[in-house]
Amino acid sequence: MWAGTNDNGVVCLHNGDSRHYSYKEGLGSTSVNAITEDENGNILVATKQGVYYFDENSNISFISDSQIKNTYISKLARCADGTVCGVTKSGAVFRIKNLRLTDYYNGEDIGAGEVKAIMPSAGNPDEAWLGSNDGAVFRGSFADSFANMEIS
């Protein structure tokens, strides 16, 4: 089990043992907003300084793409195919596959305003529900760059 804290990093509980990760171990921020697992078993961690991940040997690295590096990541969620989608504090949505940023959309540019929440569709790995700052809920797809979003 993985647990994130508001200002003290990440704790991993496994077989009765616990291990704490913070700056000393290579985590760039100890404020953790979300944790999820990708299609390859990596544990991705949303922090105020970007997305960090733990590989199968618990080595810490980060997603170095300039669009999310050093960016406040507020949400992460696993899509139906194991890719990971997320939201930045500024309202952009993104997707990560094989530890690489594959999609990035500013919420204003796709017509959703400032996105605050994302929920991947259980049946379609490209589809996601987006919640905006003004309370609107949209359904759209990474496959068409959210060009045909529907408001719910």
N, C-alpha and C positions, 0 to 999 in steps of 0.2 A: 504494500500500500504506500502511496506517495501522498504527502501532505505539504501544502504550501502555507507560508505564514505571511502576515502583512509586513513584517520588518525583520524576520529572522531566518530567511532562506527556506530550504526544503529539507524535509525529513523523510527517509525511506525506512519503512518497517518491513522486515523480511525474516521469516522463521524465528520470531522472538527477538531478533536483534534490530537495533536502529542505527541509522547513520545520518548525520547532519551535514548539509552542504550550504556553504555561504561564500563570502568573498575569498576566504583562504583556500577553498577548494576550486575556485575558478568561476563561481557564479557572479555575474556582473552586477546584479542587483539582488538584494535580499527581500524585496517586496514582490511577492508572487501572487498573480491574479487568477491563473488557471493552469491546470496540468492535464495533458492527454497523451495517449499513446498512438504512434503512427502505424502504418501498414507493415513496417519492418521491426517493430518492437522497441523503437526508440521512444523515450519519454520526453515530450516537449513541454517546456515551462514558459509561460507568459510572464514577463517582468516589466518593470518601468524602463528597462534598458534593452528591450528586444526579446527575441525568442532564443532560449538556450535549450540544449538537449543533452540527455544522458544516453550513451550507447549501451550495448549489452554488457560491457565491462564497467559501467558506471563512470566512464570518462565524460567530462563536461566540455561541450563546444557550443558555438552559437551559430545562428543563421546569419551570414555576413552580408546579405543583400542590403544595399544602401537604403532601400525603401522602408525596411523595418529595423535595421540596425540602429541601436540607441533610441528606439521609439517606444513609447508607452503602449504596451499591448494589453488590452483590457479583457479580451475573450479568446479562447481557443476551443475548438470542438472537432471531434473526429467525424469525417464524412463516411458514407456507406462503403466506399472502397478503401478506407484506411488513410486517405489523404487527410490533411488537417487544414481547417479553415479558421480564420480569426478576424478580429476587429481591433483597430487601433483606437486610442483615446480620442484622436481627432476625427474619427468616423469613417476611416477607410476599411474596406474588406479585402481579405487576401486569402490565398490558398498555397499550401506547401506540399510538395510531393518529393519523396526521396531526399528530404532535407534541403530542398531548393525551392525558392519562391517561384511559383509558376503563374500566378495571377495576382494583380493588385489593382483595385479600383477605389477612387475617391468617392465617397457617398454622394457628394454633391453632383459629380460628373455623371453618375448613373441614375440620378433623379430620386434618390432615397433620402436626401438631406444628410444630416449627421447620424450615421448608423451607430447604435449603441449595443445591439445584440444580434447574434447570428445563431440559427438552428439549422443544421444540415437536414435534408430530407432523408428519411429512412430508406426510401425505395429508389432514389436517383442520386448517384454520387456527385452529379454536377449541380443539383438544385439545392437552394438554401432559402430559408425564411430570414428576413432582415427586419429588425425593429429599429425605428428611427427615434431621434431625440424628441420629436413632437408627438409620439404615440402611434404613428402609422406603422402598419405591418405590410411588408411586401414579400412576394414570392418571385424569385428569379433564378437565373442559371449562369454559372460560370462558363458553360459551353457557348453561350451567345453574348458574353461580356455584360450580362444583365440588361441587354437591349430591349427585351420584351417582358419587363417586370409587370406583375399584376399586384394591385393593392387589395388587401383583404379587409 
